[in-house]
Amino acid sequence: MPNTPVTSARILVVDDQPANLRVVSSLLSRHGYSVLTAADGAEALEKLPELRPDLVLLDMLMPNMDGFALLAEIKKNPELLRVPVVFLTVAQDRDLLLRAFDAGAVDYVTKPFMPEELLARVSAHVGLKQTRDRLERIARERQELVNLVAHDLKNPLSSIWFASDMLMKGETKPERVPRYHRMIHESAEDALGYIRRYLETQDTSRQRAAARQGSALREVLDWLVDRYALQFEDRGVQLRAHAPDASPLVAADTLVLRQVAENLVTNAIKYAPQSNVDISMRGGGVGFWQLLVEDRGPGIARDLQHALFRPFQRLAHAGTDDGRSSGLGLSLAKQIIADLGGQLWYEDRDGGGARFVIELPEFVGDADDATGFDPD
Protein backbone atom coordinates (compact mmCIF):
# COMPACT_ATOMS: atom_id res chain seq x y z
CA MET A 1 0.00 0.00 0.00
CA PRO A 2 1.47 3.43 -0.90
CA ASN A 3 2.42 5.72 1.93
CA THR A 4 -0.03 8.40 2.96
CA PRO A 5 1.27 11.75 1.70
CA VAL A 6 3.31 13.60 4.28
CA THR A 7 1.65 16.89 3.39
CA SER A 8 -1.75 17.30 1.83
CA ALA A 9 -1.49 17.83 -1.91
CA ARG A 10 -4.10 19.33 -4.23
CA ILE A 11 -5.04 17.13 -7.18
CA LEU A 12 -7.26 18.19 -10.04
CA VAL A 13 -9.10 15.31 -11.71
CA VAL A 14 -10.46 16.07 -15.20
CA ASP A 15 -12.83 13.53 -16.75
CA ASP A 16 -16.07 13.78 -18.71
CA GLN A 17 -17.50 10.68 -17.00
CA PRO A 18 -19.15 11.49 -13.63
CA ALA A 19 -18.65 7.89 -12.44
CA ASN A 20 -14.90 8.14 -13.03
CA LEU A 21 -14.73 11.42 -11.15
CA ARG A 22 -16.52 9.87 -8.15
CA VAL A 23 -14.33 6.77 -8.04
CA VAL A 24 -11.01 8.59 -8.41
CA SER A 25 -11.99 11.41 -6.03
CA SER A 26 -13.12 8.98 -3.35
CA LEU A 27 -9.96 6.88 -3.62
CA LEU A 28 -7.61 9.86 -3.41
CA SER A 29 -9.56 11.60 -0.65
CA ARG A 30 -9.36 8.50 1.55
CA HIS A 31 -5.58 8.67 1.26
CA GLY A 32 -5.24 12.27 2.41
CA TYR A 33 -5.30 14.21 -0.83
CA SER A 34 -7.36 17.33 -1.42
CA VAL A 35 -9.27 16.54 -4.61
CA LEU A 36 -10.81 19.00 -7.03
CA THR A 37 -12.73 18.00 -10.14
CA ALA A 38 -13.61 19.33 -13.59
CA ALA A 39 -16.05 17.73 -16.02
CA ASP A 40 -14.25 18.87 -19.17
CA GLY A 41 -11.18 20.67 -20.45
CA ALA A 42 -12.80 24.08 -20.58
CA GLU A 43 -13.87 23.92 -16.94
CA ALA A 44 -10.41 22.74 -15.92
CA LEU A 45 -8.75 25.54 -17.86
CA GLU A 46 -10.92 28.07 -16.06
CA LYS A 47 -10.14 26.64 -12.60
CA LEU A 48 -6.42 25.92 -12.98
CA PRO A 49 -4.93 29.42 -12.43
CA GLU A 50 -6.74 29.79 -9.10
CA LEU A 51 -6.41 26.18 -7.90
CA ARG A 52 -2.66 25.81 -8.64
CA PRO A 53 -2.80 21.99 -8.08
CA ASP A 54 0.18 19.80 -7.26
CA LEU A 55 -0.91 17.24 -9.85
CA VAL A 56 -3.44 16.94 -12.67
CA LEU A 57 -5.07 13.59 -13.51
CA LEU A 58 -6.34 14.16 -17.02
CA ASP A 59 -8.57 12.02 -19.20
CA MET A 60 -6.87 11.76 -22.57
CA LEU A 61 -9.98 11.49 -24.77
CA MET A 62 -12.83 13.93 -24.07
CA PRO A 63 -15.30 15.71 -26.35
CA ASN A 64 -14.64 19.31 -27.38
CA MET A 65 -11.33 20.05 -25.65
CA ASP A 66 -9.51 16.74 -25.21
CA GLY A 67 -6.59 16.07 -22.88
CA PHE A 68 -3.99 17.01 -25.49
CA ALA A 69 -5.59 20.41 -26.12
CA LEU A 70 -5.84 21.13 -22.40
CA LEU A 71 -2.25 20.08 -21.80
CA ALA A 72 -1.10 22.39 -24.58
CA GLU A 73 -2.88 25.29 -22.88
CA ILE A 74 -1.35 24.38 -19.51
CA LYS A 75 2.15 24.47 -20.98
CA LYS A 76 1.54 27.97 -22.30
CA ASN A 77 1.09 29.31 -18.76
CA PRO A 78 4.44 29.88 -16.98
CA GLU A 79 2.79 29.54 -13.57
CA LEU A 80 1.39 26.09 -14.46
CA LEU A 81 4.23 24.90 -16.66
CA ARG A 82 5.77 22.65 -14.00
CA VAL A 83 2.57 21.10 -12.65
CA PRO A 84 2.87 17.35 -13.39
CA VAL A 85 0.12 15.90 -15.59
CA VAL A 86 -0.75 12.19 -15.58
CA PHE A 87 -3.03 10.93 -18.34
CA LEU A 88 -5.92 8.59 -17.63
CA THR A 89 -6.67 6.60 -20.78
CA VAL A 90 -8.26 3.45 -22.11
CA ALA A 91 -5.93 3.64 -25.10
CA GLN A 92 -3.04 1.20 -25.42
CA ASP A 93 -1.84 2.65 -28.73
CA ARG A 94 1.93 3.15 -28.56
CA ASP A 95 1.96 6.18 -30.87
CA LEU A 96 -0.79 7.84 -28.82
CA LEU A 97 1.14 7.32 -25.59
CA LEU A 98 4.33 8.67 -27.16
CA ARG A 99 2.37 11.71 -28.29
CA ALA A 100 1.22 12.18 -24.68
CA PHE A 101 4.81 12.23 -23.41
CA ASP A 102 5.86 14.57 -26.21
CA ALA A 103 3.04 16.89 -25.17
CA GLY A 104 4.42 17.10 -21.62
CA ALA A 105 2.68 14.36 -19.65
CA VAL A 106 4.88 12.79 -16.96
CA ASP A 107 3.05 9.45 -16.79
CA TYR A 108 -0.15 7.61 -17.67
CA VAL A 109 -2.55 5.13 -16.06
CA THR A 110 -4.75 2.87 -18.14
CA LYS A 111 -8.44 2.36 -17.43
CA PRO A 112 -9.75 0.38 -15.74
CA PHE A 113 -6.95 1.02 -13.26
CA MET A 114 -5.80 -0.85 -10.19
CA PRO A 115 -6.20 1.39 -7.13
CA GLU A 116 -2.73 0.48 -5.89
CA GLU A 117 -1.17 1.45 -9.22
CA LEU A 118 -2.95 4.81 -9.38
CA LEU A 119 -2.01 5.64 -5.78
CA ALA A 120 1.60 4.65 -6.34
CA ARG A 121 1.98 6.83 -9.42
CA VAL A 122 0.20 9.78 -7.79
CA SER A 123 2.36 9.46 -4.68
CA ALA A 124 5.57 9.32 -6.71
CA HIS A 125 4.84 12.39 -8.82
CA VAL A 126 3.40 14.44 -5.95
CA GLY A 127 6.48 13.58 -3.90
CA LEU A 128 8.77 14.75 -6.69
CA LYS A 129 6.78 17.94 -7.10
CA GLN A 130 6.82 18.75 -3.40
CA THR A 131 10.53 17.95 -3.12
CA ARG A 132 11.29 20.24 -6.06
CA ASP A 133 9.14 23.00 -4.57
CA ARG A 134 10.89 22.63 -1.22
CA LEU A 135 14.36 22.82 -2.81
CA GLU A 136 13.36 25.87 -4.82
CA ARG A 137 12.01 27.54 -1.69
CA ILE A 138 15.25 26.82 0.18
CA ALA A 139 17.25 28.21 -2.74
CA ARG A 140 15.12 31.39 -2.77
CA GLU A 141 15.44 31.86 0.98
CA ARG A 142 19.18 31.33 0.77
CA GLN A 143 19.51 33.89 -2.01
CA GLU A 144 17.34 36.33 -0.07
CA LEU A 145 19.61 35.91 2.95
CA VAL A 146 22.68 36.53 0.79
CA ASN A 147 21.04 39.66 -0.60
CA LEU A 148 20.15 40.90 2.89
CA VAL A 149 23.63 40.34 4.28
CA ALA A 150 25.32 41.93 1.27
CA HIS A 151 23.03 44.94 1.43
CA ASP A 152 23.39 45.46 5.18
CA LEU A 153 27.18 45.23 5.03
CA LYS A 154 27.41 47.75 2.20
CA ASN A 155 26.83 50.89 4.30
CA PRO A 156 29.29 50.17 7.16
CA LEU A 157 31.92 49.01 4.67
CA SER A 158 31.41 52.18 2.64
CA SER A 159 31.98 54.23 5.80
CA ILE A 160 35.15 52.26 6.55
CA TRP A 161 36.36 52.86 2.98
CA PHE A 162 35.62 56.59 3.18
CA ALA A 163 37.39 57.09 6.53
CA SER A 164 40.42 55.00 5.58
CA ASP A 165 40.68 56.76 2.21
CA MET A 166 40.70 60.15 3.92
CA LEU A 167 43.44 58.99 6.29
CA MET A 168 45.53 57.51 3.48
CA LYS A 169 45.50 60.79 1.56
CA GLY A 170 47.46 62.36 4.41
CA GLU A 171 45.61 65.67 4.09
CA THR A 172 43.33 65.25 7.08
CA LYS A 173 43.36 67.92 9.77
CA PRO A 174 44.91 66.47 12.96
CA GLU A 175 41.77 67.14 15.00
CA ARG A 176 39.72 65.04 12.53
CA VAL A 177 41.93 61.96 12.73
CA PRO A 178 40.31 60.57 15.94
CA ARG A 179 36.88 60.91 14.33
CA TYR A 180 37.95 58.91 11.29
CA HIS A 181 39.49 56.26 13.53
CA ARG A 182 36.26 56.06 15.50
CA MET A 183 34.22 55.84 12.30
CA ILE A 184 36.31 52.88 11.13
CA HIS A 185 36.04 51.15 14.50
CA GLU A 186 32.28 51.68 14.94
CA SER A 187 31.49 50.76 11.33
CA ALA A 188 33.46 47.54 11.74
CA GLU A 189 31.51 46.81 14.93
CA ASP A 190 28.25 47.41 13.06
CA ALA A 191 29.28 45.06 10.27
CA LEU A 192 30.23 42.33 12.74
CA GLY A 193 27.00 42.94 14.61
CA TYR A 194 24.95 42.40 11.44
CA ILE A 195 26.80 39.16 10.73
CA ARG A 196 26.26 37.89 14.27
CA ARG A 197 22.55 38.65 14.07
CA TYR A 198 22.21 36.65 10.87
CA LEU A 199 24.22 33.73 12.22
CA GLU A 200 22.46 33.60 15.57
CA THR A 201 18.85 34.11 14.57
CA GLN A 202 16.64 31.45 13.00
CA ASP A 203 14.38 34.12 11.54
CA THR A 204 16.04 35.33 8.35
CA SER A 205 12.91 37.04 6.97
CA ARG A 206 13.67 40.35 8.68
CA GLN A 207 11.19 39.83 11.52
CA ARG A 208 13.61 40.87 14.22
CA ALA A 209 11.25 41.21 17.16
CA ALA A 210 11.60 44.94 16.59
CA ALA A 211 8.47 46.00 18.46
CA ARG A 212 9.68 44.55 21.77
CA GLN A 213 11.93 47.52 22.44
CA GLY A 214 11.56 51.20 21.87
CA SER A 215 13.94 53.28 19.81
CA ALA A 216 14.58 56.96 20.57
CA LEU A 217 14.18 58.92 17.34
CA ARG A 218 16.45 61.75 18.52
CA GLU A 219 19.28 59.27 19.18
CA VAL A 220 18.89 57.85 15.67
CA LEU A 221 19.13 61.36 14.18
CA ASP A 222 22.24 62.12 16.26
CA TRP A 223 23.83 58.83 15.18
CA LEU A 224 23.21 59.59 11.50
CA VAL A 225 24.85 62.99 11.81
CA ASP A 226 27.82 61.56 13.70
CA ARG A 227 28.31 58.79 11.14
CA TYR A 228 27.77 60.73 7.90
CA ALA A 229 28.45 64.44 8.55
CA LEU A 230 32.09 64.17 7.45
CA GLN A 231 31.11 62.46 4.19
CA PHE A 232 28.76 65.35 3.41
CA GLU A 233 31.36 67.90 4.43
CA ASP A 234 33.85 66.26 2.06
CA ARG A 235 31.40 67.03 -0.76
CA GLY A 236 31.00 70.65 0.34
CA VAL A 237 27.44 70.16 1.66
CA GLN A 238 25.84 69.47 5.03
CA LEU A 239 23.76 66.82 6.77
CA ARG A 240 21.47 68.78 9.06
CA ALA A 241 19.30 67.42 11.86
CA HIS A 242 16.14 69.16 13.04
CA ALA A 243 14.34 67.79 16.08
CA PRO A 244 11.97 69.08 18.74
CA ASP A 245 13.01 69.04 22.38
CA ALA A 246 10.98 65.88 22.93
CA SER A 247 12.63 62.52 22.30
CA PRO A 248 9.79 60.19 21.32
CA LEU A 249 10.15 56.43 21.32
CA VAL A 250 8.93 54.33 18.40
CA ALA A 251 8.30 50.58 18.31
CA ALA A 252 11.45 49.51 16.50
CA ASP A 253 14.81 48.05 17.33
CA THR A 254 17.44 50.78 17.17
CA LEU A 255 19.80 48.87 14.88
CA VAL A 256 17.00 48.12 12.43
CA LEU A 257 15.82 51.73 12.36
CA ARG A 258 19.41 52.90 11.83
CA GLN A 259 19.77 50.55 8.88
CA VAL A 260 16.63 51.86 7.20
CA ALA A 261 17.40 55.53 7.87
CA GLU A 262 21.03 55.32 6.75
CA ASN A 263 19.90 53.67 3.52
CA LEU A 264 17.86 56.81 2.80
CA VAL A 265 20.78 59.06 3.75
CA THR A 266 23.28 57.17 1.58
CA ASN A 267 20.82 57.30 -1.31
CA ALA A 268 20.83 61.08 -0.94
CA ILE A 269 24.64 61.04 -1.06
CA LYS A 270 24.52 59.08 -4.33
CA TYR A 271 21.61 60.74 -6.08
CA ALA A 272 21.76 64.31 -4.75
CA PRO A 273 25.51 64.70 -4.18
CA GLN A 274 25.53 68.51 -4.35
CA SER A 275 22.58 69.01 -2.04
CA ASN A 276 22.31 69.58 1.68
CA VAL A 277 20.23 66.87 3.32
CA ASP A 278 17.83 67.49 6.19
CA ILE A 279 16.77 64.77 8.61
CA SER A 280 14.00 65.52 11.06
CA MET A 281 11.18 64.03 13.08
CA ARG A 282 7.60 65.04 13.64
CA GLY A 283 4.31 63.67 14.84
CA GLY A 284 2.36 61.60 12.33
CA GLY A 285 -1.10 60.12 12.68
CA VAL A 286 -2.49 59.50 16.14
CA GLY A 287 -0.05 57.21 17.93
CA PHE A 288 2.64 57.52 15.22
CA TRP A 289 5.90 59.43 14.73
CA GLN A 290 7.69 60.22 11.50
CA LEU A 291 11.35 60.42 10.52
CA LEU A 292 12.00 62.46 7.36
CA VAL A 293 15.00 62.50 5.01
CA GLU A 294 14.87 65.39 2.52
CA ASP A 295 17.18 66.74 -0.17
CA ARG A 296 17.18 69.34 -2.93
CA GLY A 297 18.35 66.98 -5.65
CA PRO A 298 16.50 66.11 -8.87
CA GLY A 299 13.89 63.98 -7.08
CA ILE A 300 12.16 61.06 -8.74
CA ALA A 301 10.30 61.54 -12.01
CA ARG A 302 6.58 60.92 -11.64
CA ASP A 303 6.57 58.18 -14.28
CA LEU A 304 9.20 56.28 -12.24
CA GLN A 305 7.73 56.68 -8.76
CA HIS A 306 5.44 53.65 -9.12
CA ALA A 307 8.51 51.39 -9.37
CA LEU A 308 10.53 53.07 -6.62
CA PHE A 309 10.10 50.32 -4.02
CA ARG A 310 10.32 47.32 -6.33
CA PRO A 311 13.29 44.96 -5.88
CA PHE A 312 16.30 45.47 -8.16
CA GLN A 313 15.04 48.81 -9.44
CA ARG A 314 17.76 51.42 -9.98
CA LEU A 315 16.13 54.76 -10.60
CA ALA A 316 19.28 56.88 -10.65
CA HIS A 317 19.41 59.96 -12.80
CA ALA A 318 22.08 60.11 -15.46
CA GLY A 319 25.55 60.33 -14.01
CA THR A 320 24.52 59.79 -10.38
CA ASP A 321 24.76 56.01 -10.05
CA ASP A 322 28.20 54.90 -8.85
CA GLY A 323 27.55 51.28 -9.82
CA ARG A 324 27.44 50.10 -6.22
CA SER A 325 23.67 50.06 -5.89
CA SER A 326 22.03 46.63 -5.66
CA GLY A 327 18.56 48.00 -6.29
CA LEU A 328 17.38 46.27 -3.10
CA GLY A 329 17.65 49.02 -0.49
CA LEU A 330 14.28 50.73 -0.76
CA SER A 331 12.43 47.46 -1.31
CA LEU A 332 13.95 45.93 1.83
CA ALA A 333 13.45 49.12 3.82
CA LYS A 334 9.76 49.31 2.94
CA GLN A 335 9.24 45.66 3.92
CA ILE A 336 11.08 46.14 7.23
CA ILE A 337 8.96 49.15 8.16
CA ALA A 338 5.76 47.36 7.13
CA ASP A 339 6.73 44.41 9.36
CA LEU A 340 7.00 46.87 12.25
CA GLY A 341 3.47 48.14 11.66
CA GLY A 342 4.57 51.33 9.92
CA GLN A 343 4.89 52.84 6.47
CA LEU A 344 7.65 54.18 4.23
CA TRP A 345 6.80 56.40 1.30
CA TYR A 346 8.22 58.97 -1.10
CA GLU A 347 6.83 62.38 -1.95
CA ASP A 348 8.08 65.34 -3.98
CA ARG A 349 9.45 68.11 -1.79
CA ASP A 350 7.93 71.56 -2.08
CA GLY A 351 10.34 73.70 -4.07
CA GLY A 352 12.02 70.67 -5.63
CA GLY A 353 13.83 67.65 -4.31
CA ALA A 354 12.95 64.37 -2.66
CA ARG A 355 11.36 63.55 0.68
CA PHE A 356 11.25 60.05 2.18
CA VAL A 357 9.04 59.52 5.21
CA ILE A 358 9.29 56.70 7.73
CA GLU A 359 6.21 56.47 9.95
CA LEU A 360 6.26 54.10 12.93
CA PRO A 361 3.91 53.48 15.86
CA GLU A 362 4.85 55.10 19.14
CA PHE A 363 6.38 52.69 21.62
CA VAL A 364 4.03 51.75 24.42
CA GLY A 365 5.99 50.66 27.49
CA ASP A 366 8.38 51.88 30.12
CA ALA A 367 10.99 54.37 29.03
CA ASP A 368 13.59 52.11 30.62
CA ASP A 369 12.81 49.53 27.94
CA ALA A 370 14.27 51.69 25.19
CA THR A 371 17.71 50.53 24.22
CA GLY A 372 20.34 51.31 21.66
CA PHE A 373 22.42 48.76 19.82
CA ASP A 374 24.97 46.81 21.78
CA PRO A 375 27.20 45.01 19.29
CA ASP A 376 28.05 42.39 21.90
C-alpha positions in Angstrom: 0.0 0.0 0.0 1.5 3.4 -0.9 2.4 5.7 1.9 0.0 8.4 3.0 1.3 11.7 1.7 3.3 13.6 4.3 1.6 16.9 3.4 -1.8 17.3 1.8 -1.5 17.8 -1.9 -4.1 19.3 -4.2 -5.0 17.1 -7.2 -7.3 18.2 -10.0 -9.1 15.3 -11.7 -10.5 16.1 -15.2 -12.8 13.5 -16.7 -16.1 13.8 -18.7 -17.5 10.7 -17.0 -19.2 11.5 -13.6 -18.7 7.9 -12.4 -14.9 8.1 -13.0 -14.7 11.4 -11.1 -16.5 9.9 -8.1 -14.3 6.8 -8.0 -11.0 8.6 -8.4 -12.0 11.4 -6.0 -13.1 9.0 -3.4 -10.0 6.9 -3.6 -7.6 9.9 -3.4 -9.6 11.6 -0.6 -9.4 8.5 1.6 -5.6 8.7 1.3 -5.2 12.3 2.4 -5.3 14.2 -0.8 -7.4 17.3 -1.4 -9.3 16.5 -4.6 -10.8 19.0 -7.0 -12.7 18.0 -10.1 -13.6 19.3 -13.6 -16.0 17.7 -16.0 -14.2 18.9 -19.2 -11.2 20.7 -20.4 -12.8 24.1 -20.6 -13.9 23.9 -16.9 -10.4 22.7 -15.9 -8.7 25.5 -17.9 -10.9 28.1 -16.1 -10.1 26.6 -12.6 -6.4 25.9 -13.0 -4.9 29.4 -12.4 -6.7 29.8 -9.1 -6.4 26.2 -7.9 -2.7 25.8 -8.6 -2.8 22.0 -8.1 0.2 19.8 -7.3 -0.9 17.2 -9.8 -3.4 16.9 -12.7 -5.1 13.6 -13.5 -6.3 14.2 -17.0 -8.6 12.0 -19.2 -6.9 11.8 -22.6 -10.0 11.5 -24.8 -12.8 13.9 -24.1 -15.3 15.7 -26.4 -14.6 19.3 -27.4 -11.3 20.0 -25.6 -9.5 16.7 -25.2 -6.6 16.1 -22.9 -4.0 17.0 -25.5 -5.6 20.4 -26.1 -5.8 21.1 -22.4 -2.2 20.1 -21.8 -1.1 22.4 -24.6 -2.9 25.3 -22.9 -1.4 24.4 -19.5 2.1 24.5 -21.0 1.5 28.0 -22.3 1.1 29.3 -18.8 4.4 29.9 -17.0 2.8 29.5 -13.6 1.4 26.1 -14.5 4.2 24.9 -16.7 5.8 22.7 -14.0 2.6 21.1 -12.7 2.9 17.4 -13.4 0.1 15.9 -15.6 -0.8 12.2 -15.6 -3.0 10.9 -18.3 -5.9 8.6 -17.6 -6.7 6.6 -20.8 -8.3 3.5 -22.1 -5.9 3.6 -25.1 -3.0 1.2 -25.4 -1.8 2.6 -28.7 1.9 3.2 -28.6 2.0 6.2 -30.9 -0.8 7.8 -28.8 1.1 7.3 -25.6 4.3 8.7 -27.2 2.4 11.7 -28.3 1.2 12.2 -24.7 4.8 12.2 -23.4 5.9 14.6 -26.2 3.0 16.9 -25.2 4.4 17.1 -21.6 2.7 14.4 -19.7 4.9 12.8 -17.0 3.0 9.5 -16.8 -0.2 7.6 -17.7 -2.5 5.1 -16.1 -4.7 2.9 -18.1 -8.4 2.4 -17.4 -9.7 0.4 -15.7 -7.0 1.0 -13.3 -5.8 -0.9 -10.2 -6.2 1.4 -7.1 -2.7 0.5 -5.9 -1.2 1.5 -9.2 -2.9 4.8 -9.4 -2.0 5.6 -5.8 1.6 4.6 -6.3 2.0 6.8 -9.4 0.2 9.8 -7.8 2.4 9.5 -4.7 5.6 9.3 -6.7 4.8 12.4 -8.8 3.4 14.4 -6.0 6.5 13.6 -3.9 8.8 14.7 -6.7 6.8 17.9 -7.1 6.8 18.7 -3.4 10.5 18.0 -3.1 11.3 20.2 -6.1 9.1 23.0 -4.6 10.9 22.6 -1.2 14.4 22.8 -2.8 13.4 25.9 -4.8 12.0 27.5 -1.7 15.3 26.8 0.2 17.3 28.2 -2.7 15.1 31.4 -2.8 15.4 31.9 1.0 19.2 31.3 0.8 19.5 33.9 -2.0 17.3 36.3 -0.1 19.6 35.9 2.9 22.7 36.5 0.8 21.0 39.7 -0.6 20.2 40.9 2.9 23.6 40.3 4.3 25.3 41.9 1.3 23.0 44.9 1.4 23.4 45.5 5.2 27.2 45.2 5.0 27.4 47.8 2.2 26.8 50.9 4.3 29.3 50.2 7.2 31.9 49.0 4.7 31.4 52.2 2.6 32.0 54.2 5.8 35.2 52.3 6.5 36.4 52.9 3.0 35.6 56.6 3.2 37.4 57.1 6.5 40.4 55.0 5.6 40.7 56.8 2.2 40.7 60.1 3.9 43.4 59.0 6.3 45.5 57.5 3.5 45.5 60.8 1.6 47.5 62.4 4.4 45.6 65.7 4.1 43.3 65.2 7.1 43.4 67.9 9.8 44.9 66.5 13.0 41.8 67.1 15.0 39.7 65.0 12.5 41.9 62.0 12.7 40.3 60.6 15.9 36.9 60.9 14.3 38.0 58.9 11.3 39.5 56.3 13.5 36.3 56.1 15.5 34.2 55.8 12.3 36.3 52.9 11.1 36.0 51.2 14.5 32.3 51.7 14.9 31.5 50.8 11.3 33.5 47.5 11.7 31.5 46.8 14.9 28.2 47.4 13.1 29.3 45.1 10.3 30.2 42.3 12.7 27.0 42.9 14.6 25.0 42.4 11.4 26.8 39.2 10.7 26.3 37.9 14.3 22.6 38.7 14.1 22.2 36.7 10.9 24.2 33.7 12.2 22.5 33.6 15.6 18.8 34.1 14.6 16.6 31.5 13.0 14.4 34.1 11.5 16.0 35.3 8.4 12.9 37.0 7.0 13.7 40.3 8.7 11.2 39.8 11.5 13.6 40.9 14.2 11.2 41.2 17.2 11.6 44.9 16.6 8.5 46.0 18.5 9.7 44.6 21.8 11.9 47.5 22.4 11.6 51.2 21.9 13.9 53.3 19.8 14.6 57.0 20.6 14.2 58.9 17.3 16.4 61.7 18.5 19.3 59.3 19.2 18.9 57.8 15.7 19.1 61.4 14.2 22.2 62.1 16.3 23.8 58.8 15.2 23.2 59.6 11.5 24.8 63.0 11.8 27.8 61.6 13.7 28.3 58.8 11.1 27.8 60.7 7.9 28.4 64.4 8.6 32.1 64.2 7.4 31.1 62.5 4.2 28.8 65.3 3.4 31.4 67.9 4.4 33.9 66.3 2.1 31.4 67.0 -0.8 31.0 70.7 0.3 27.4 70.2 1.7 25.8 69.5 5.0 23.8 66.8 6.8 21.5 68.8 9.1 19.3 67.4 11.9 16.1 69.2 13.0 14.3 67.8 16.1 12.0 69.1 18.7 13.0 69.0 22.4 11.0 65.9 22.9 12.6 62.5 22.3 9.8 60.2 21.3 10.1 56.4 21.3 8.9 54.3 18.4 8.3 50.6 18.3 11.4 49.5 16.5 14.8 48.0 17.3 17.4 50.8 17.2 19.8 48.9 14.9 17.0 48.1 12.4 15.8 51.7 12.4 19.4 52.9 11.8 19.8 50.6 8.9 16.6 51.9 7.2 17.4 55.5 7.9 21.0 55.3 6.8 19.9 53.7 3.5 17.9 56.8 2.8 20.8 59.1 3.7 23.3 57.2 1.6 20.8 57.3 -1.3 20.8 61.1 -0.9 24.6 61.0 -1.1 24.5 59.1 -4.3 21.6 60.7 -6.1 21.8 64.3 -4.7 25.5 64.7 -4.2 25.5 68.5 -4.4 22.6 69.0 -2.0 22.3 69.6 1.7 20.2 66.9 3.3 17.8 67.5 6.2 16.8 64.8 8.6 14.0 65.5 11.1 11.2 64.0 13.1 7.6 65.0 13.6 4.3 63.7 14.8 2.4 61.6 12.3 -1.1 60.1 12.7 -2.5 59.5 16.1 -0.1 57.2 17.9 2.6 57.5 15.2 5.9 59.4 14.7 7.7 60.2 11.5 11.4 60.4 10.5 12.0 62.5 7.4 15.0 62.5 5.0 14.9 65.4 2.5 17.2 66.7 -0.2 17.2 69.3 -2.9 18.4 67.0 -5.6 16.5 66.1 -8.9 13.9 64.0 -7.1 12.2 61.1 -8.7 10.3 61.5 -12.0 6.6 60.9 -11.6 6.6 58.2 -14.3 9.2 56.3 -12.2 7.7 56.7 -8.8 5.4 53.6 -9.1 8.5 51.4 -9.4 10.5 53.1 -6.6 10.1 50.3 -4.0 10.3 47.3 -6.3 13.3 45.0 -5.9 16.3 45.5 -8.2 15.0 48.8 -9.4 17.8 51.4 -10.0 16.1 54.8 -10.6 19.3 56.9 -10.6 19.4 60.0 -12.8 22.1 60.1 -15.5 25.5 60.3 -14.0 24.5 59.8 -10.4 24.8 56.0 -10.0 28.2 54.9 -8.9 27.6 51.3 -9.8 27.4 50.1 -6.2 23.7 50.1 -5.9 22.0 46.6 -5.7 18.6 48.0 -6.3 17.4 46.3 -3.1 17.7 49.0 -0.5 14.3 50.7 -0.8 12.4 47.5 -1.3 13.9 45.9 1.8 13.5 49.1 3.8 9.8 49.3 2.9 9.2 45.7 3.9 11.1 46.1 7.2 9.0 49.2 8.2 5.8 47.4 7.1 6.7 44.4 9.4 7.0 46.9 12.3 3.5 48.1 11.7 4.6 51.3 9.9 4.9 52.8 6.5 7.6 54.2 4.2 6.8 56.4 1.3 8.2 59.0 -1.1 6.8 62.4 -2.0 8.1 65.3 -4.0 9.5 68.1 -1.8 7.9 71.6 -2.1 10.3 73.7 -4.1 12.0 70.7 -5.6 13.8 67.7 -4.3 12.9 64.4 -2.7 11.4 63.5 0.7 11.3 60.1 2.2 9.0 59.5 5.2 9.3 56.7 7.7 6.2 56.5 10.0 6.3 54.1 12.9 3.9 53.5 15.9 4.8 55.1 19.1 6.4 52.7 21.6 4.0 51.7 24.4 6.0 50.7 27.5 8.4 51.9 30.1 11.0 54.4 29.0 13.6 52.1 30.6 12.8 49.5 27.9 14.3 51.7 25.2 17.7 50.5 24.2 20.3 51.3 21.7 22.4 48.8 19.8 25.0 46.8 21.8 27.2 45.0 19.3 28.1 42.4 21.9 
